[in-house]
């Protein structure tokens, strides 16, 4: 029994575990909180927060906590120092575009890390001139829609396509503004399966909430 007590005392002294009125310190003799650890902490199980509360402050002064899969360490994620932040929004302003549009514009955004969507677009004539039209083959037929845009992956990066439909062309070299959003695949974004819904020629429709596809 005496040996067991000696071993327990040795372990406590090795950890410099100090229980004081204002808290418990591991690696420190002067804890300033209920539990203060001076050094690295390793957990073999789960970490629970019974009542973490709600943060209502300015998001510009807060950070994400993420786990680095290379060493399993919880680290602070700072968007300002990252290659791209969690959600990126920008406008590509393409000028002197071919009258046939854009078939393959390389954004340089790596497809392995980000998912890119086109939120909207504006088409104008040179020098922001609103006087621009699309010609029709043989000047006949109502071709709708007039043009279309999409993002796609090629050779590991996201590309953009914006072209008139049905062999149409612009009458002058257009200026195209494309609103682009890029989402980090490993943080806030899940890519769900396609949702198909038969509208049955009515104007209303109700669909279920997309179920996230777990990795």
C-alpha positions, -999 to +999 in steps of 0.1 A: +000+000+000+029+023+009+044+017-026+012+025-044+009+058-025+045+067-034+038+060-071+007+082-071+026+110-054+054+107-080+029+109-109+013+140-094+046+157-089+057+149-124+027+166-139+031+195-115-006+191-108-017+219-084-052+221-070-058+256-057-089+276-047-091+293-081-085+262-102-063+233-112-031+237-130-012+211-151+023+223-159+017+255-139+016+263-102-006+294-107-037+285-127-059+314-137-089+293-147-108+263-133-084+242-154-052+255-170-028+233-190+007+247-198+017+225-227+002+202-253-030+182-246-038+149-261-072+133-259-078+096-268-116+101-268-142+127-277-142+163-265-176+176-253-188+211-245-219+209-223-228+246-227-205+263-252-229+293-256-235+314-287-211+338-302-227+371-312-197+392-318-181+405-350-171+376-373-141+396-385-125+391-351-132+354-348-116+322-362-125+287-373-110+258-353-100+230-376-082+197-372-050+192-392-052+157-405-014+155-408-009+156-370-045+156-356-038+190-339-066+215-335-055+247-352-068+282-359-079+287-395-073+323-406-089+332-440-067+362-445-035+340-447-051+311-466-047+306-503-085+310-505-110+316-477-139+293-470-162+311-493-149+333-521-169+357-543-156+377-571-165+391-606-146+382-637-148+412-661-140+399-696-135+425-723-129+423-760-145+389-761-150+370-794-184+375-810-188+337-805-184+341-767-161+322-744-157+285-747-129+277-722-117+303-697-093+289-671-098+305-637-068+286-623-089+276-592-079+240-583-108+216-586-094+193-559-098+221-533-128+242-544-162+240-560-171+268-583-206+281-593-217+310-615-242+332-597-251+355-625-239+375-655-242+408-673-236+412-711-228+446-725-212+461-757-177+477-759-171+504-733-202+493-713-225+501-742-260+487-739-265+486-777-256+449-784-277+422-801-273+386-811-278+376-847-299+347-857-291+321-885-310+332-916-326+359-895-354+336-886-367+315-857-370+323-821-341+306-803-345+306-765-324+310-744-302+333-764-270+323-745-259+301-716-231+298-691-216+271-670-185+261-650-167+228-657-135+210-648-106+204-672-070+194-664-076+199-627-088+235-627-122+251-630-131+266-664-159+289-675-180+288-707-203+316-719-216+312-755-247+322-776-269+293-784-280+278-817-251+291-838-259+327-828-231+353-825-229+388-810-230+416-835-200+433-817-173+421-793-191+419-760-180+427-724-191+399-700-193+402-662-195+368-644-203+366-607-183+336-594-184+319-560-158+293-550-163+271-519-137+251-501-145+215-504-130+205-471-147+230-449-182+242-455-193+226-488-210+193-495-218+184-531-252+167-533-266+145-560-287+160-588-323+167-578-348+159-606-384+171-604-413+168-629-431+201-628-461+186-647-465+219-666-475+239-635-459+269-619-456+256-584-434+228-570-423+213-537-391+193-532-374+177-502-344+193-486-312+180-502-296+153-481-259+159-477-236+133-492-212+123-464-176+117-473 
